[in-house]
Amino acid sequence: MLDAAGLDPVEVRAYRSLVKMPAATPPQLARRLGLSGHEAAALLDTLEAKGLASRAAGSAHRFQASPPDLALGPLLLSRQQELHAVQAVVAQLTEEYRSEAGRRGSTDMVETVIGAPAIASMFDQLQRCARDEVLALCKLPNIAVPSGGNDTEIGVLNSGVGYRAVYERAALEVPPEVFRIREFIRQGEQARVAPQVPAKLVIVDRSLALLVSSSVRSTGADGDSPSGIGTDRAPDDPSAGPPGETLGGSSGGTPDEPSAVLVHPGVLLDALVAFFESLWAGASPLLLTEDGQIGERSPEQAPPPEDLALISLLLIGLTDTAIAGQLGLSLRTVQRRIRDLLETVGVRTRMQLAWEVARHGWL
């Protein structure tokens, strides 16, 4: 971890060793690290130059470690300043990119992505870039993510990014898919199910979307929940993809090769977001039952007991922090569960949630 402070691995080992010793000479440090005396002496000189070590009083050849907070503080501050500078440049470039996106022609709003490996790479990259929310429409067949599942989503969920996914009902009839969906829900994904999902789609932070645009023959390849990037239309479909720059292969590809389009900010992206929200509003929430299975909740069905307990604390006016203390949960978990409740019940505010609870007589 100390490499973030600008130290190489050997310097980190030397400093850690020196911290555990009252003082050390080059030969003593050399024996600890398996170095020559000359290498250890040069290493101690380097640590001294970086402020990580100083010569012991009364001896020009004995070195002692400097206090970590004093020694590493300036190095970390320097690195933080560098990171802030990089973040400022990224923010500026992002603003320039979005500003330019509004002036793009229709042919510049999309890029064609050819082939399962390229689609999988793009899908993974989009998830890792998410900072707020990932929206996904999911249907079989799945082809772009390894059979082990979408491990990236778990990490992104744990970082605090929200996921909302609408699954086609057929996915709940395939055991491997059910196991993956169940794990995503357990990790915090908000999931719903619809009789049919007309397209495969991933939208990240409402700023980029990946839409499957042509078909590949089903070969029984394993899946990629939640937003399995596969294909649905016939290879000779003239609408198989808008014109644009090609990623991952030639724009023509082969008849059996899957393809997708990466959609940049603009009217098409806005339409895709509205398309997702329309499907989301009409889909039925999925939840985990007490025995850990996936269940489908009807709009009129009362929330589970643990959610009703949370709602009752909300209704008596407790803060989120107080609720977390009452239920033995973290503040972040309480806030996520409240967001999930709002989505599940189909309302936007806590006041509307209270109204629905009273209207249905859930408490």
C-alpha positions, 0 to 999 in steps of 0.5 A: 500500500505504501507504493501510493506514497511513492516508495518502491517495494524494496524501500517499503520492506526496508522502512518496515524493518527499520520501524521494528528496530531501535536502530540499524547499521547497513550490515544489520539491515542487509541481513534482514533483507537478504541484501549486500552491505553496499545495497543496504547502505545505499537503501538507508541513504535513500530512506534518509533522503526521503525523510523516512530515516535519520542517523542515530545520535552519536553514530554516523552509521546507525539509522533509525526510522522516522515517525510514520505520520511525520515521514509519510504525511508529506509524501501522501499529501503530495500524492493527494495533490497530484490525484486532485489535479488529475481529477480536475483534468478528468472533470474538465475533459468530461465537461468538454466531451459532453459539451461536444456531444451535443453538437455531434451529428447522428452518425457520431452518436453511436459506435459499433462494437463487433464480437463477443470479446469486444462486447464483454470488454466494453460491458466490463469497462462501463460497469467499472466506470459507473459512479451512480447507477447502472440500468439493465434490461436482461434476456437470454441467450447470454454470450458475453460474460464468462460462465462464472457470472458477472463478478464485476457487478458485485464489486461495483455494488459494494462500492455504493453504485446502484443497480436496477435490472429488469429480467425477462421471465424466461431467465428465472426458468434457468437454474444458473441464471436464478443463482446469479440473480439471487446473489445480485439481489442479496448484494443489493441489486434492485431486480424486477421481472417482466413477461418479455424484455424486447432488447438487451441494454445497459445504461451507465450513469445515464451518460452511456448505453450499450445496446445489442443490435444484431443476432448470433445463433444460439450455441448454449454459451453460458451467461452474463447476468444481469445485463447479458450482452447477447443478440436477438435480431437476424443477421440480415436485419437491415437495422442491425446497427447504426453507422459509426466508428467500429470497435473490436473488428471490422464494421461488417463482421461475420454473419454469426458474430454478435454486435452492439452499439455504444450510445453517447449522450443525445436524443437516442440515449434519452430515449433509451433511458425513457424506454428502460424506465417505462419497462421498469415501472410495469415490471414486478419486483423480485425479492428474496424469500425467508428461505433464500429463494427468489420470489415475485412481489405483486404491487398489492403485497405487503413488504416482508416483516423486516421492511415493515419494522423499518417503515414503522420506525420511519413513521414515528419520525426517527432519523436514519441514524437512529433507525440504524442503531435500533435495527443493528444495521449500518447507516448505509444499509438502512438508506439502501433498504429505504431506497429499495422500498421506495422502488419496490412500492413504486413511489419517489418520496418517504411521504408517498411511502407512508401514504401507500402503507396507510392506504394498504393497511400494512401496519 
